[in-house]
Amino acid sequence: MSLYSVDKLMDETRSLAAEYYKTTGQTLPVSVELANYYAKKALRLDDATPEQAGIDAVGKDARAGQLVQIKGRVMLE
């Protein structure tokens, strides 16, 4: 059992990455993980299987079977 929820950890990671950029002028390499997490959560997607190379998520419910690639970008200010 984890001390923190995944939601809390991802929110803190996002805040830390923003603060790191303000302090150093460099970005932390976490945008891909953050983009995947928030897209899957917002769009209610499931993880893709390892056999589905190049696919990040699979639709469920009304989007069942839809294959999804997720792209992330750092937006400054």
Secondary structure as GFF3:
##gff-version 3
##sequence-region A 1 77
A	DSSP	alpha_helix	6	24	.	.	.	ID=ss1
A	DSSP	alpha_helix	31	43	.	.	.	ID=ss2
A	DSSP	beta_strand	45	47	.	.	.	ID=ss3
A	DSSP	beta_strand	57	59	.	.	.	ID=ss4
A	DSSP	three_ten_helix	61	63	.	.	.	ID=ss5
A	DSSP	beta_strand	67	68	.	.	.	ID=ss6
###
